[in-house]
Amino acid sequence: MADGGYAGSEQAERLRLDTLREYRILDTGPEEAFDRVTKMVADLYDAPIALVSLVSLVDDCRQWFKSSYGLDVSETPRDISFCQYVIAEDKPVVIVDVLGDERFRDNPLVTGDPFIRFYAGVPLRAYNGTILGTLCVIDRKERPVLVERELERLEDFAAIIMAEADLRRIVAERDEARQTLERALDFSGIATWRYDARTGSINWGGAAAELWGADFDTALADIDGFYERLLPDDRDMVRSVLGGSVESGTHYATEYRIQHPERGVRWIAVRADWDVNTTDAILTGISIDITEQKSRQENANLLMRELHHRMRNLFATVSAIISLTRHAATDVDDYVERITGRLDALNRAQNVLLGANFMTGSMHALLREVEAAFPRIRWSGPDLLLPENALVAMALVFNELATNAVKHGALSGAAGDVDIQWTQDPEGSDPRLFRLTWNETGNHGPIGPPEKTSFGTLLMERSVRNNLGGTIERRWEPTGLILDITLPARWRDA
């Protein structure tokens, strides 16, 4: 037994109180649905001057009356309540000899107002079996015990009261669930809507303001307002898709652009189906903003087109190198060596592009690749962003110069070095130029111009003049080759 005569464990009592709170009925005002039942019970049991048919809800410290007939107080302390015994015994309680019962003879409700002499209470049982309180009949005079039929009727009225209370609970839970769903839809950015195909009216919910604008409830109250917000180029398509759905009764799904009053052009995706629980022509659906997804898709398509274009250019470059190198090579070993070196140059350019954004590459990144292949090359200059064609051209130029230096120039001996320096004129210069100097020092022997123009030289000339629109000049000093490249300054700082 719990304190005050309550049976059951502390856990069971906690469940009872938690269940009571689910009904959201404590401390609410009088309601006709409950008051009507208590009056009917008073009339049925013929107790005009007694406290009859109380709906007594017992919480953790008090007995509170949702509905009362013949009693002016709204609550009593729990420890003196008669209803606690109904809860403790988990069954109806009828007391016909209050003064002869030691549990009640000294109770303030017996010795004082309302001077109880008769009590009959039945449980108010919740949906999960717990007892929330009682429906009771109280009289100031002694009465005979209730016969079985009278007690069953009182229990029937208790069931009616709990049916009304359960209805309230279910409605409250439904409203809370709807509010939770609305909040979730707001946070998720999903708008809900219901379209009446007969009247053309549209009812909106969820994140409608975010997707359609703050004026959605008036501007998009009907189908004409909806079409007005669509971009003109998309209206005929949406009319066709929606019209087909209305005519056939099939689901409705499409994507279109709208002119959002605050956010500009946005992409919207919709999915909807017809309400199968009604004969009304109601289309229920959701709308989602897919602008960001569309942007990513367009960027991916652009990237794929760029990669396709680059691969075509790369294959064309490789094909030209293979063909022209074949004519310049003296034997198979020479051919393989030349092809390998030039393909390595292309690979260096592609490594730089892959390490960036596929479309531009860093001058410093390219020179680090060159330095890794030819360790005695030193370089300095501002870091610039070169477009793909310029990066490939510069990679081929550096490769031909470095290869020649290894075979015939400064890098053919242990003491030789190569120094690369470049500058770019500041903005506003006229003309604004990019200047690069290749300087070989420490040659192991005399060096001069080649006897004939090689394919490598032609490749450099073509790369600088044709691809980059610049000039290339060579001179052979006693210390080695000095090469100057001058180009229009078109590259921005990295």
PyMOL commands that set and color helices and strands:
alter all, ss='L'
color gray80, all
select helices_A, chain A and resi 3-5+10-22+32-44+78-80+83-89+108-111+148-188+208-212+216-219+223-229+232-248+291-328+332-354+363-373+388-407+410-412+455-467
alter helices_A, ss='H'
color red, helices_A
select strands_A, chain A and resi 54-58+62-67+75-77+93-95+118-125+131-139+190-196+202-206+252-260+264-274+282-289+360-362+377-380+384-387+417-424+433-441+471-477+480-488+492-493
alter strands_A, ss='S'
color yellow, strands_A
deselect
rebuild
show_as cartoon
